[in-house]
Every structure is written in structure tokens, then in C-alpha cells.
Amino acid sequence: MSTVSNLLNKGILLHGIGDGVLNTVSNKVLEMRTSQTMKMDITSTTEDVFGGDGLFPIYTYISKKDGSIEIDMAEFSLAQIGIAQGTAITTTGNKKSYHVFITKNSTKLISGTTLTGVNVFAMVAPDGTNIVPATATDASKISVASDGTVAFGASASVQDGEYSVYFEADYDDTVQASMLKDAMPEVASFYWSFKTESSAGEKIQVDIMARRVRCDGKFSIETARDKATVPKLTVKILDPGDGHDDFAVVRVSKLKD
């Protein structure tokens, strides 16, 4: 009992980041092993009751509680989209995007390569003109077939220089997360743990858990020339809804040598 009492009042240095996991009701999992920051906020909204002529309230009660967890991720994964948004994950039949340059003498989008399922997003001529290629050979047009074959028609308007082509084609090693317009982020459970020390140098582990959480639905991808960006994930803590009164738990354990 004395050890437990000591832990209750022990000064702990909150040092390090630790790791955690979010596990949704449909068994989607997001591991967070290379995060940069984790922050849990619990707030209460109070209301004052006044009576008589006094200026001080005669009673104060809590009208609302809010809980949120913010995690800055050092790495991006498709699993993060699955937690932040309602998504459909497909692992087969997907495509990969390409950007290539061809000339009037080219016969393939990628020399020596036969593609399948080619879909051209845009083709920009050397003078900046937007070209809409045909999908079948046409003497008056530039065409790009579904296998990546390129044909410059005999009577087509052709320019010297490089054509910039943006397209997609079938690719085996692709996983796709489709964000659905009417889908909600799933309810999940949250677990976090990190190891630190007490002010006396003892090894301590801190565990943080929330039974039911849901992402706030925000998701962003930012790319920048001169920095590595940090994806952020924010989840709201919900009522446990399972008969338990504890919506969140913080545990402190003294580690054995």
C-alpha cells in the first residue's frame, strides 16, 4: 500500500513522446510510433447560480465536459485517412499517376513499356496549348491508346519540342483510400504509453486511455519545398456508453529494475 501511495504523490518528469494506437469499431488500426507530440485536453464548462442581492453565486455546477487529443505525426500513412475520414480501402485494381515528356517521334508514353488502363489527365504542347488526345488512331489528331501507344496523325498539327503528358495507368503495388462524401469518422478506442523518470531518477511508465473517441474529421496533406510537414490528428473523447463512468484513464507504474 505504501508503494501505491508513493506513486500517487510522486513527482514525474513528462519527458519523451511514447507511442500509441487507435482501434476503430470495424477493426481499422492506426499505430502511432513516430509521433512528435501528443496532447490531451480535458475541459469543463461551469454555470453560476445567483440568488438574492449578493454578487457572488450561491452555487456553481458543471454543464458540459469536453475532451480532445491532438497528435502531431512525423510520418504519413493511409491508415490516418481511414481514422480521420470515412474511407473505402482498395488493394487491387488501382492505378498510379505519371508525368512524362514525349516528342513527335515518340511511339510510347514510356519507351519500351506496355501499359494497361491508360487515362490521360492532360497533354500540354511545346507552345503551352492544351491537347485533348484521341483514344483511337486518327489521322487528324494525336492519339494515346490504353496500352500507352502514342500516334501523331499524318495531318495532325504537330510541333517540335517536348509534349508534357500527365496520365494514370494500372499498377499492382498501389493501395487506394477513397474518402466518401457521406461517411463519418468511425468511433475508436485510444491507447497511449510512454516511459519517463521521477525526479528521484526512478523509471516510470505512464499510460493514457480513452474508451471511445472519434476524429474531428479534419485531414490535410501539405507539401513544401524547404521543409518536412507534420500531419496532425485530432480526436474528440466521447461518453463511454458502455456503463463505465471513466471516459479517460491515466495510469502511473513504477518499472522494475
C-alpha positions in Angstrom: 0.0 0.0 0.0 2.8 2.4 0.8 4.3 1.9 -2.7 0.9 2.8 -4.2 0.6 5.9 -2.0 4.1 7.0 -3.0 3.2 6.7 -6.7 0.0 8.8 -6.2 2.1 11.7 -4.9 5.3 11.1 -6.9 6.7 13.9 -9.0 7.1 12.7 -12.6 9.1 14.3 -15.4 6.9 14.3 -18.5 9.7 13.6 -20.9 9.6 11.8 -24.2 6.8 11.0 -26.6 6.0 7.3 -26.4 3.6 5.6 -28.8 0.0 4.6 -29.1 -2.8 3.1 -31.2 -6.3 3.9 -32.4 -8.6 0.9 -33.0 -12.0 1.5 -34.6 -15.2 -0.5 -34.2 -14.6 -2.0 -37.6 -11.1 -3.0 -36.7 -9.2 -0.3 -38.6 -6.0 0.3 -36.8 -3.6 3.3 -36.8 -0.3 2.8 -35.0 1.4 6.0 -33.9 5.1 5.0 -33.2 6.9 8.0 -34.7 4.8 10.9 -33.4 6.3 14.2 -32.4 3.8 15.5 -29.9 0.7 14.1 -28.1 -1.6 16.4 -26.1 -4.7 15.6 -24.2 -7.0 18.3 -23.0 -10.0 17.9 -20.7 -12.1 21.0 -20.1 -15.3 21.7 -18.1 -17.8 24.4 -18.6 -19.3 25.8 -15.4 -22.5 27.7 -14.8 -23.2 30.0 -11.9 -26.5 30.2 -10.0 -27.3 33.5 -8.4 -29.9 34.3 -5.7 -30.9 37.3 -3.6 -28.9 40.5 -3.8 -25.5 39.0 -3.4 -22.9 39.4 -6.2 -21.4 36.0 -5.6 -23.0 32.9 -7.0 -24.8 30.7 -4.4 -23.9 27.6 -6.4 -21.8 26.5 -9.3 -22.4 23.4 -11.5 -20.7 21.8 -14.4 -22.9 22.0 -17.5 -20.5 20.3 -20.0 -17.2 18.4 -20.3 -15.0 18.3 -23.4 -12.0 16.1 -24.1 -9.7 16.1 -27.0 -6.4 14.5 -28.0 -4.0 16.1 -30.6 -1.2 14.1 -32.1 1.4 15.5 -34.5 2.6 12.7 -36.7 6.2 12.6 -38.1 5.1 10.2 -40.8 2.0 10.0 -43.1 0.1 6.8 -43.7 -3.1 5.8 -45.4 -4.4 4.4 -42.1 -4.5 8.0 -40.9 -7.1 8.9 -43.6 -9.1 5.8 -42.5 -9.3 7.2 -38.9 -9.8 10.8 -39.9 -12.4 10.2 -42.6 -14.9 7.6 -43.7 -12.9 5.7 -46.4 -13.1 2.7 -48.7 -9.8 0.9 -49.0 -9.0 -1.0 -52.1 -5.8 -3.0 -52.6 -6.4 -4.3 -56.1 -7.4 -2.8 -59.5 -5.7 0.6 -58.7 -3.8 3.0 -60.8 -0.6 5.0 -60.4 0.0 8.6 -61.8 2.8 9.5 -64.1 4.3 12.6 -65.7 6.4 12.1 -68.8 7.7 14.0 -71.8 7.4 12.9 -75.4 8.2 14.2 -78.8 6.6 13.9 -82.2 8.8 10.9 -82.8 7.6 9.0 -79.7 5.5 5.8 -80.1 5.1 5.1 -76.4 4.3 7.2 -73.4 7.2 5.2 -71.6 9.7 3.9 -74.1 9.9 0.1 -74.1 7.0 -0.3 -71.7 3.5 -1.6 -72.4 0.9 -0.2 -70.0 -2.8 -1.0 -69.4 -5.7 1.2 -68.4 -4.1 4.4 -69.5 -6.1 7.6 -68.8 -4.7 10.9 -69.8 -5.3 13.8 -67.4 -3.7 16.5 -69.6 -1.3 16.8 -72.5 0.5 20.2 -72.9 2.1 21.0 -76.3 5.5 22.7 -76.5 3.8 26.1 -77.0 1.6 25.6 -73.9 -1.5 24.6 -75.8 -3.8 22.1 -74.1 -4.1 19.0 -76.3 -7.1 16.5 -75.9 -5.7 13.3 -77.3 -7.9 10.8 -79.1 -8.1 7.3 -77.6 -8.0 5.6 -81.1 -5.7 6.2 -84.0 -6.9 9.3 -86.0 -5.1 10.8 -89.0 -6.1 14.3 -87.9 -5.2 14.0 -84.2 -2.7 12.9 -81.7 -3.8 9.7 -80.0 -2.9 7.8 -76.8 -4.2 4.2 -76.6 -5.0 2.4 -73.4 -1.7 0.5 -73.6 0.3 3.7 -73.8 0.9 3.7 -77.6 1.2 7.2 -79.0 0.4 8.1 -82.6 0.8 11.6 -84.2 -1.7 11.6 -87.1 -0.3 12.4 -90.6 -2.5 15.5 -90.9 -2.4 16.5 -87.2 -0.9 19.8 -86.1 2.4 18.7 -84.7 5.1 20.8 -83.0 8.8 20.4 -82.4 9.9 20.1 -78.8 8.5 18.2 -75.8 4.9 17.4 -75.0 4.2 17.2 -71.3 1.8 14.3 -70.5 0.1 13.7 -67.2 -1.7 10.3 -67.0 -2.6 7.3 -64.9 -2.3 3.6 -65.6 -2.9 0.3 -63.9 -0.4 -0.6 -61.2 -0.2 -3.7 -59.0 1.6 -2.2 -55.9 -0.9 0.5 -55.1 -3.3 0.9 -52.2 -6.1 3.4 -52.5 -8.1 5.2 -49.8 -11.3 6.8 -51.2 -12.8 9.5 -49.0 -16.6 9.1 -49.1 -18.8 12.2 -49.2 -21.4 11.0 -46.8 -19.2 8.9 -44.4 -18.4 9.8 -40.8 -15.1 9.0 -39.0 -15.5 5.8 -37.0 -15.7 5.5 -33.3 -12.4 4.2 -31.9 -10.6 3.4 -28.7 -7.3 5.3 -27.8 -4.3 3.9 -26.0 -1.0 5.7 -25.4 2.1 4.9 -23.3 5.4 6.4 -22.6 8.4 5.8 -20.3 10.0 8.5 -18.3 11.5 9.1 -14.9 10.6 10.5 -11.5 12.5 13.5 -10.1 14.4 10.9 -8.0 15.6 9.0 -11.1 13.1 6.1 -10.9 11.9 4.5 -14.1 8.2 5.3 -14.6 5.6 4.3 -17.2 2.6 6.5 -17.9 -0.5 5.0 -19.7 -3.3 7.1 -21.1 -6.5 5.5 -22.4 -9.9 6.7 -23.6 -12.6 4.2 -24.2 -14.5 5.9 -27.0 -13.1 8.7 -29.3 -13.9 10.0 -32.8 -11.7 12.0 -35.1 -12.9 15.6 -35.7 -12.9 14.8 -39.5 -10.0 17.2 -40.3 -7.3 15.9 -42.6 -4.7 17.7 -44.5 -1.7 16.9 -46.7 0.9 19.7 -47.2 4.0 19.5 -49.3 6.7 22.2 -49.2 10.0 22.7 -51.0 12.1 23.6 -47.9 10.5 21.6 -45.0 9.1 18.3 -44.0 5.5 18.8 -42.9 3.8 17.2 -39.9 0.3 15.7 -40.3 -2.0 16.4 -37.4 -4.7 14.2 -36.0 -7.3 15.4 -33.6 -9.8 13.1 -31.9 -12.7 14.0 -29.6 -13.3 12.0 -26.4 -16.9 10.6 -26.2 -19.0 9.3 -23.4 -18.0 5.6 -22.8 -21.6 4.5 -23.5 -20.9 1.0 -22.0 -21.9 1.5 -18.4 -18.4 2.7 -17.3 -18.1 6.1 -15.7 -14.4 6.7 -16.6 -14.2 8.3 -20.0 -10.4 8.5 -19.8 -7.8 6.9 -17.6 -4.2 7.9 -16.7 -2.1 5.2 -15.0 1.4 5.5 -13.4 3.5 2.4 -13.0 7.0 2.1 -11.3 9.1 -0.1 -13.6 11.1 -2.9 -12.0 14.8 -2.7 -12.4 
